[in-house]
Amino acid sequence: MGAPLFTVLDVEKTYRVGTTPGSSWFSAGQPRLLKALNGVRLEIAEGDSIALVGESGSGKSTLVRLMLGLEPATDGRLLYRQVDIGQFDRAARQTFRREVAFIYQDARGSMNPRMRIRAILAEPLRLYRLCPEPEIERRVLSLLEKVGLSADLADRYPSELSGGQVRRVAVARALAAEPKTIVADESVAGLDVSVQAQLLNLLRGLCREMGLTLIFITHDLGVASYLCTRIAVLYLGRIVEEGATADILHRPMHPYTQGLMRAFPSFGRPLTASLKGEIPSPIDLPAGCRFASRCPQAVPFCLTSDPVLKHPEDPDPNGARRVACHFPIRDILER
């Protein structure tokens, strides 16, 4: 594992989502605050591959938007190569945008429908002046070949491509800028299983071949286990468990992770309902552990005391395991 690339230090993100009723008929009321992220700490090393896993509303995409500098944090700091992202000058921001490529979940919607694939792939080459104009055509065709697409697709529009093809073009566009890091937001969601497998193989192969850092957002632990060597599990704006993929899959220590695991298909074990109960509102978070109302092993203490993310008493050999639970699960999950 290389030097720290991204460092997230006690990051919070709060949104104003309206007002509560006032104390009288003429009062304007107070703003309602939605806590999308609440004290997130995370470090991603160069060459790392990490999956951010959790249900919808857990804060995965919000965290990535802050890491990409698309939104400012309400509190805390986000560092890239030990420099605060919010303090980048123009040159540093330009370098950052080239080194960190983002693959959108809606790949087709992220492309200009009036541009042919050839122009879409040539755009970052020209923007960052990565090669002379006469070489752009060759580079475009090389990018298409790298992601397993034929050269004749270069003259088509995004609307003329299948779902799998347009996702491959999105990967090619990300690679065009010669990045150091790829951030992918549910990049295989909604595709047939066979197409998902092809794209996962493509991403994994490219990251290994090119030595890229990968940050992958997903709700699917199966995808995370295949693609990434580390997993960070988020729940209601916080990381509740983090560690090596193999450790988390074979020995989840947080009840929420265990619940996600039970919804993960496995031979020899029937699928069960992953989690029961309703997710608390991020506008009105509970006082204690935010998972306590859905936790099968919660005790009264959990309803009043908020656990912190820390190393358990018997950490993994690499010392990378962290869990936010007063009573971590010690038994290996039967699979």
NORBELUR-V741932 format. One record per backbone hydrogen bond with DSSP energy under -1.0 kcal/mol. CO is the residue of the C=O (numbers start at 1). NH is the residue of the N-H. If there is no record, write none. Layout:
CO;NH + CO;NH
This chain:
3;46 + 5;81 + 6;44 + 7;79 + 8;42 + 9;77 + 11;40 + 12;74 + 12;75 + 13;36 + 13;37 + 15;34 + 18;32 + 24;27 + 30;20 + 32;17 + 34;15 + 34;36 + 37;13 + 40;11 + 42;8 + 44;5 + 44;6 + 45;48 + 46;2 + 48;214 + 49;229 + 49;230 + 50;216 + 51;232 + 52;218 + 53;234 + 55;58 + 58;237 + 59;63 + 60;64 + 61;65 + 62;66 + 63;67 + 64;68 + 65;70 + 66;69 + 75;12 + 77;9 + 78;85 + 79;7 + 80;83 + 83;80 + 84;87 + 85;88 + 89;93 + 90;94 + 91;95 + 92;96 + 93;97 + 94;98 + 95;99 + 96;100 + 99;180 + 99;181 + 101;183 + 103;185 + 105;107 + 106;110 + 108;111 + 112;115 + 116;120 + 117;121 + 118;122 + 119;123 + 122;126 + 123;127 + 124;128 + 125;130 + 132;135 + 133;136 + 135;139 + 136;140 + 137;141 + 138;142 + 139;143 + 140;144 + 141;145 + 142;146 + 143;147 + 144;149 + 145;148 + 150;153 + 151;154 + 153;156 + 154;118 + 156;117 + 157;160 + 158;161 + 162;166 + 163;167 + 164;168 + 165;169 + 166;170 + 167;171 + 168;172 + 169;173 + 170;174 + 171;175 + 172;176 + 175;178 + 180;213 + 181;101 + 182;215 + 183;103 + 184;217 + 186;189 + 188;191 + 192;196 + 193;197 + 194;198 + 195;199 + 196;200 + 197;201 + 198;202 + 199;203 + 200;204 + 201;205 + 202;206 + 203;207 + 204;208 + 205;209 + 206;210 + 207;212 + 213;182 + 214;50 + 215;184 + 216;52 + 217;186 + 220;224 + 221;225 + 222;226 + 223;227 + 224;228 + 229;245 + 230;51 + 231;243 + 232;53 + 233;240 + 233;241 + 235;238 + 237;38 + 238;235 + 240;324 + 241;233 + 242;322 + 243;231 + 244;248 + 245;249 + 246;250 + 247;251 + 253;329 + 254;258 + 255;259 + 256;260 + 257;261 + 258;262 + 261;264 + 262;272 + 266;269 + 282;35 + 289;292 + 291;294 + 295;298 + 299;302 + 300;303 + 301;304 + 301;305 + 302;289 + 310;323 + 316;319 + 322;242 + 323;310
